[in-house]
Amino acid sequence: MLAIADELNFSISRSAAALKTGQSLRIALLVSNHISNWFAASVIEGLNAEFSAAGYDLSIIQIDSRQQRKEFFDTLPVRRNADAVVIASFDIDEEEIKRLSSVDVPIIGVNSVLQDSFSATVNIDDHQGSILAARHLIQLGHRRILYVRTNPAQSLHFSVQERVESFLGYCREQGIEPTVITAEEGTYRIDNLITQILSLPDMPTAIACQEDGIAIPLIFQLERNGFSVPSDISVIGYDDSTYAHDVGLTTIRQLPIDMARSAARKTLNLIEGHSPDKPNEVFPAHLVVRSSTARVEDR
C-alpha cells in the first residue's frame, strides 16, 4: 500500500491527520501592536522554527486596540481552532486569563507578568535589566537622568511598567529622581519627543529609553538639533535590536528568538501531556556597552 501511495506521489492531508488525532495542528499567537517590530518579528521567527519542524502551523492574532482586545476575549475565536495559545508581551489580566482558560488548551506566556496563571512562561528579567541600565548611568556620574517610556494607555505591553518601576526604584535608592516623559505613538513621535526634551528646565546629561525603537531615532534627532551623543548627552536603550550595534547604542540585551524557541518547546510538551522541565523560565538581561554613553566629566 505504501509503495502504491509512493508511486502516486500521495501524501496524507493535514486535515485528515487532524481529524484522526482530534487536533487542529495549529498554535495561536496573541500579540499586541505591530508584528513588524523587532521583538514581535523575533518571537514569530523563534516560534515558527520549532512549531514548523513539529508539523504545526502558527496562526497570528494581532490586537492593536482596546476594542479589538475586548472583542477577542468576548468571542474567543481560538476555541476549537488551536491546540495551544501563546501570548507574547501582552498585558493580559486575571479575568482575561480566566476566560481564555475556558478554551481548555495550554496557555503559554512570553514576557507575561502573571506567571502563576499560565501553563508555562518564558520571561526576560526586566527588573535586572533596568537596574543594569540605571547603575551604568549612575556609575558614569550622571544625576540629571531622563527616562523615556511609551504611553501605557496606548501600549498593551506589560513590561512597560516593569521597566519603568525598576529603573526609577534603583535611581531613588541612590538619591536620584529621574524625569519621566512619554513618547506618544504617531508619525511625529520623535519630533514631539525632542520638543518635550528641549522644553525641560534643565537638560539631562543622560537619557534612558524603554526600548531601542525610541533610542535609535532619538540619537539621530538629537544630533540633528546640535547635540553630540555621547559628548553632550548619553543615551541608553533596551533590547539590543537589529541596528543597535550599527549606531553604537549602549543597551540591554534580550534574546527573543531564544526565548520564543524555549516557549515553543514547552508548548509542544504540554500538548503531548508532559510537564516542561522549567515551567517558568527567566532569561537574564545583559548590559552591552557601546559608544552612546560616556562619563559626565569627559564632556
ROKOL-94277 format. One record per residue (C-alpha): residue number from 0; residue in one letter; y, x, z. Coordinates in nm, 4 decimals. Example, Ala and Ser with C-alpha at 12.3 -4.5 7.8 and 13.67 -1.06 7.14 Angstrom:
<atoms>
   n res    north     east       up
   0   A  -0.4500   1.2300   0.7800
   1   S  -0.1060   1.3670   0.7140
</atoms>
This chain:
<atoms>
   n res    north     east       up
   0   M   0.0000   0.0000   0.0000
   1   L   0.2421   0.2807   0.0925
   2   A   0.1575   0.4608  -0.2322
   3   I   0.2344   0.1484  -0.4369
   4   A   0.5591   0.0983  -0.2469
   5   D   0.6472   0.4608  -0.3137
   6   E   0.5836   0.4185  -0.6863
   7   L   0.8074   0.1112  -0.6926
   8   N   1.0785   0.3001  -0.5008
   9   F   1.0571   0.0273  -0.2369
  10   S   1.2350   0.0583   0.0951
  11   I   1.2287  -0.1737   0.3941
  12   S   1.5607  -0.3530   0.4186
  13   R   1.7725  -0.3114   0.7289
  14   S   1.7863  -0.6896   0.7611
  15   A   1.4077  -0.7112   0.7702
  16   A   1.3892  -0.4317   1.0243
  17   A   1.6495  -0.6059   1.2365
  18   L   1.4584  -0.9342   1.2235
  19   K   1.1394  -0.7612   1.3306
  20   T   1.2971  -0.5790   1.6266
  21   G   1.5391  -0.8536   1.7246
  22   Q   1.8229  -0.6025   1.6994
  23   S   2.1265  -0.6038   1.4730
  24   L   2.1177  -0.2235   1.4311
  25   R   2.4937  -0.2362   1.4811
  26   I   2.7155  -0.0917   1.7535
  27   A   3.0615  -0.2426   1.8075
  28   L   3.3529  -0.0109   1.8861
  29   L   3.6526  -0.1713   2.0534
  30   V   3.9604   0.0456   2.0028
  31   S   4.3306  -0.0132   2.0620
  32   N   4.6193   0.0685   1.8308
  33   H   4.5928   0.2893   1.5227
  34   I   4.2428   0.4053   1.4277
  35   S   4.4013   0.6751   1.2110
  36   N   4.5447   0.8631   1.5084
  37   W   4.3774   1.1848   1.6146
  38   F   4.1945   1.0578   1.9229
  39   A   4.0591   0.7381   1.7675
  40   A   3.9530   0.9155   1.4476
  41   S   3.7749   1.1837   1.6511
  42   V   3.5916   0.9234   1.8603
  43   I   3.4800   0.7414   1.5455
  44   E   3.3555   1.0686   1.3945
  45   G   3.1551   1.1577   1.7049
  46   L   3.0033   0.8122   1.7495
  47   N   2.9134   0.7744   1.3835
  48   A   2.7394   1.1128   1.3726
  49   E   2.4937   1.0052   1.6437
  50   F   2.4555   0.6376   1.5514
  51   S   2.4080   0.7012   1.1800
  52   A   2.1331   0.9540   1.2493
  53   A   1.9581   0.6917   1.4650
  54   G   1.9848   0.4210   1.1960
  55   Y   2.2752   0.2246   1.3442
  56   D   2.5976   0.1111   1.1809
  57   L   2.9301   0.1354   1.3628
  58   S   3.1436  -0.1791   1.3496
  59   I   3.5079  -0.1105   1.4410
  60   I   3.7117  -0.3811   1.6122
  61   Q   4.0774  -0.2798   1.6196
  62   I   4.3096  -0.4549   1.8628
  63   D   4.6808  -0.3961   1.8039
  64   S   4.8447  -0.6606   2.0210
  65   R   4.8103  -0.8613   2.3390
  66   Q   4.7436  -1.1730   2.1293
  67   Q   4.4557  -1.0075   1.9424
  68   R   4.3230  -0.8906   2.2764
  69   K   4.3280  -1.2448   2.4165
  70   E   4.1572  -1.3854   2.1062
  71   F   3.8831  -1.1223   2.1200
  72   F   3.7913  -1.1889   2.4817
  73   D   3.8192  -1.5660   2.4339
  74   T   3.5822  -1.5724   2.1351
  75   L   3.3681  -1.2590   2.1907
  76   P   3.2818  -1.2032   1.8212
  77   V   3.0336  -0.9296   1.9174
  78   R   2.7952  -1.1916   2.0542
  79   R   2.4679  -1.1759   1.8569
  80   N   2.6295  -0.9201   1.6229
  81   A   2.5904  -0.5950   1.8157
  82   D   2.3272  -0.4154   2.0212
  83   A   2.5924  -0.2438   2.2355
  84   V   2.9690  -0.2257   2.2744
  85   V   3.1657   0.0986   2.3091
  86   I   3.5199   0.0695   2.4459
  87   A   3.7458   0.3691   2.3756
  88   S   4.0674   0.4383   2.5722
  89   F   4.1273   0.0694   2.6234
  90   D   4.2990  -0.0703   2.9304
  91   I   4.0330  -0.3317   2.9967
  92   D   4.0465  -0.5243   3.3242
  93   E   3.7765  -0.6602   3.5541
  94   E   3.7923  -1.0140   3.4149
  95   E   3.7560  -0.8895   3.0570
  96   I   3.4610  -0.6720   3.1554
  97   K   3.3020  -0.9746   3.3219
  98   R   3.3418  -1.1807   3.0039
  99   L   3.2065  -0.9024   2.7867
 100   S   2.9073  -0.8600   3.0174
 101   S   2.8018  -1.2156   2.9314
 102   V   2.7027  -1.0854   2.5865
 103   D   2.4169  -0.9096   2.7703
 104   V   2.4243  -0.5764   2.5854
 105   P   2.5087  -0.2282   2.7181
 106   I   2.8829  -0.1647   2.7545
 107   I   2.9919   0.1987   2.7362
 108   G   3.3398   0.3290   2.8116
 109   V   3.5108   0.6329   2.6608
 110   N   3.8203   0.7231   2.8646
 111   S   3.7910   0.3992   3.0597
 112   V   3.9070   0.3663   3.4168
 113   L   3.6658   0.1029   3.5557
 114   Q   3.3602   0.3271   3.5717
 115   D   3.1536   0.1065   3.8017
 116   S   3.1886  -0.1918   3.5668
 117   F   3.0337  -0.0180   3.2643
 118   S   2.6721   0.0594   3.1828
 119   A   2.7865   0.4199   3.1292
 120   T   3.1145   0.6080   3.0864
 121   V   3.2450   0.9349   2.9447
 122   N   3.5946   1.0414   3.0523
 123   I   3.8361   1.3311   3.0291
 124   D   3.9626   1.4428   3.3707
 125   D   4.3212   1.3242   3.3146
 126   H   4.4093   1.3904   3.6787
 127   Q   4.3097   1.7547   3.6466
 128   G   4.4746   1.7865   3.3043
 129   S   4.8081   1.6509   3.4231
 130   I   4.8083   1.8808   3.7252
 131   L   4.7365   2.1790   3.4988
 132   A   5.0357   2.0848   3.2821
 133   A   5.2707   2.0353   3.5777
 134   R   5.1568   2.3534   3.7518
 135   H   5.2058   2.5573   3.4347
 136   L   5.5692   2.4473   3.4004
 137   I   5.6450   2.4958   3.7696
 138   Q   5.4903   2.8438   3.7704
 139   L   5.7233   2.9299   3.4827
 140   G   6.0162   2.8440   3.7096
 141   H   6.1038   2.5006   3.5711
 142   R   6.2557   2.2464   3.8054
 143   R   6.4537   2.0237   3.5674
 144   I   6.1490   1.8652   3.4086
 145   L   6.1399   1.5626   3.1807
 146   Y   5.8228   1.3582   3.1317
 147   V   5.7952   1.1512   2.8116
 148   R   5.5500   0.8628   2.8159
 149   T   5.4627   0.5712   2.5903
 150   N   5.5582   0.2155   2.6787
 151   P   5.2785   0.0600   2.8905
 152   A   5.3837  -0.2850   2.7655
 153   Q   5.3118  -0.1739   2.4075
 154   S   5.0180   0.0586   2.4599
 155   L   4.6704  -0.0570   2.5625
 156   H   4.5616   0.2912   2.6710
 157   F   4.4651   0.3168   3.0383
 158   S   4.5193   0.6942   3.0516
 159   V   4.8948   0.6445   3.0106
 160   Q   4.9342   0.5572   3.3779
 161   E   4.6724   0.8051   3.4982
 162   R   4.8538   1.0960   3.3350
 163   V   5.1994   0.9860   3.4490
 164   E   5.0996   0.9347   3.8125
 165   S   4.9072   1.2616   3.8371
 166   F   5.1863   1.4650   3.6760
 167   L   5.4614   1.3112   3.8896
 168   G   5.2489   1.3287   4.2040
 169   Y   5.1901   1.7025   4.1715
 170   C   5.5583   1.7710   4.0948
 171   R   5.6666   1.5730   4.4009
 172   E   5.4275   1.7716   4.6181
 173   Q   5.6195   2.0800   4.5011
 174   G   5.9555   1.9212   4.5839
 175   I   6.0436   1.8365   4.2233
 176   E   6.1386   1.4900   4.0949
 177   P   6.0975   1.4797   3.7152
 178   T   6.2975   1.2430   3.4990
 179   V   6.0783   0.9936   3.3104
 180   I   6.1768   0.8355   2.9797
 181   T   5.9810   0.6175   2.7394
 182   A   5.9117   0.6844   2.3733
 183   E   5.9152   0.3350   2.2261
 184   E   5.6951   0.2537   1.9268
 185   G   5.8650   0.2242   1.5895
 186   T   5.9806   0.4051   1.2769
 187   Y   6.2627   0.5898   1.4555
 188   R   6.0629   0.6707   1.7675
 189   I   6.1503   1.0411   1.7891
 190   D   6.5121   0.9919   1.6753
 191   N   6.5595   0.7409   1.9562
 192   L   6.3877   0.9772   2.1976
 193   I   6.6274   1.2593   2.1050
 194   T   6.9211   1.0241   2.1656
 195   Q   6.7870   0.9482   2.5142
 196   I   6.7392   1.3175   2.5911
 197   L   7.0887   1.4147   2.4744
 198   S   7.2324   1.1333   2.6889
 199   L   7.0856   1.2739   3.0114
 200   P   7.3442   1.4051   3.2623
 201   D   7.1511   1.7324   3.2899
 202   M   6.9445   1.8725   3.0054
 203   P   6.5871   1.9513   3.1115
 204   T   6.4539   2.3045   3.0881
 205   A   6.1059   2.1678   3.0145
 206   I   5.9626   1.8531   2.8565
 207   A   5.6070   1.7346   2.9226
 208   C   5.4736   1.4797   2.6740
 209   Q   5.1961   1.2322   2.7391
 210   E   5.0381   1.3232   2.4047
 211   D   5.0692   1.5764   2.1230
 212   G   5.1680   1.2911   1.8931
 213   I   5.5031   1.2877   2.0738
 214   A   5.5332   1.6608   2.1479
 215   I   5.4881   1.7932   1.7929
 216   P   5.7562   1.5845   1.6158
 217   L   5.9818   1.6264   1.9203
 218   I   5.9780   2.0054   1.8757
 219   F   6.0949   1.9687   1.5154
 220   Q   6.3696   1.7251   1.6118
 221   L   6.4906   1.9435   1.8997
 222   E   6.5221   2.2407   1.6651
 223   R   6.6945   2.0228   1.4049
 224   N   6.9503   1.9377   1.6739
 225   G   7.0222   2.3018   1.7508
 226   F   6.7774   2.3712   2.0344
 227   S   6.5277   2.6555   2.0236
 228   V   6.1775   2.5976   2.1601
 229   P   6.0969   2.7608   2.3999
 230   S   6.4201   2.9648   2.4368
 231   D   6.6287   2.6590   2.5290
 232   I   6.3616   2.4034   2.6188
 233   S   5.9889   2.4413   2.6847
 234   V   5.7595   2.1677   2.5518
 235   I   5.4014   2.0948   2.6588
 236   G   5.1731   1.8322   2.5069
 237   Y   4.8379   1.6739   2.5879
 238   D   4.5326   1.6592   2.3557
 239   D   4.5183   1.9851   2.1537
 240   S   4.5154   1.7721   1.8415
 241   T   4.4956   1.8771   1.4776
 242   Y   4.8323   2.0519   1.4330
 243   A   4.8860   2.1790   1.7889
 244   H   4.7674   2.5291   1.7008
 245   D   4.9782   2.5466   1.3838
 246   V   5.3040   2.4677   1.5653
 247   G   5.2190   2.6861   1.8664
 248   L   5.2119   2.3928   2.1078
 249   T   5.1092   2.4605   2.4662
 250   T   4.8915   2.1645   2.5559
 251   I   4.5967   2.0249   2.7499
 252   R   4.2751   2.0321   2.5509
 253   Q   4.0317   1.7443   2.5410
 254   L   3.7263   1.7169   2.3162
 255   P   3.6961   1.3566   2.1942
 256   I   3.4254   1.4310   1.9351
 257   D   3.2012   1.5845   2.2022
 258   M   3.2830   1.3013   2.4418
 259   A   3.2003   1.0412   2.1766
 260   R   2.8701   1.2067   2.0861
 261   S   2.7726   1.2064   2.4523
 262   A   2.8715   0.8392   2.4813
 263   A   2.6640   0.7573   2.1722
 264   R   2.3555   0.9267   2.3164
 265   K   2.3959   0.7296   2.6386
 266   T   2.4311   0.4110   2.4325
 267   L   2.1081   0.4765   2.2437
 268   N   1.9245   0.5494   2.5698
 269   L   2.0448   0.2201   2.7165
 270   I   1.9451   0.0230   2.4057
 271   E   1.5962   0.1713   2.4384
 272   G   1.5827   0.0660   2.8034
 273   H   1.6325   0.4117   2.9541
 274   S   1.8958   0.5175   3.2060
 275   P   2.1213   0.8066   3.0954
 276   D   2.0919   1.1348   3.2867
 277   K   2.4655   1.1246   3.3649
 278   P   2.5788   0.7608   3.3576
 279   N   2.9377   0.8566   3.4497
 280   E   3.0201   1.1871   3.2831
 281   V   3.3562   1.3601   3.3241
 282   F   3.4665   1.6299   3.0801
 283   P   3.7006   1.8952   3.2244
 284   A   4.0518   1.9403   3.0865
 285   H   4.1723   2.2861   2.9812
 286   L   4.5219   2.4330   2.9619
 287   V   4.5870   2.6010   2.6258
 288   V   4.8945   2.8249   2.6468
 289   R   5.0741   2.8936   2.3193
 290   S   5.4343   2.9677   2.2243
 291   S   5.6158   2.6418   2.3090
 292   T   5.6575   2.7219   2.6809
 293   A   5.8362   3.0150   2.8466
 294   R   5.9784   3.1250   3.1807
 295   V   6.3214   2.9952   3.2704
 296   E   6.4623   3.3438   3.3395
 297   D   6.3552   3.4603   2.9946
 298   R   6.6302   3.2481   2.8377
</atoms>
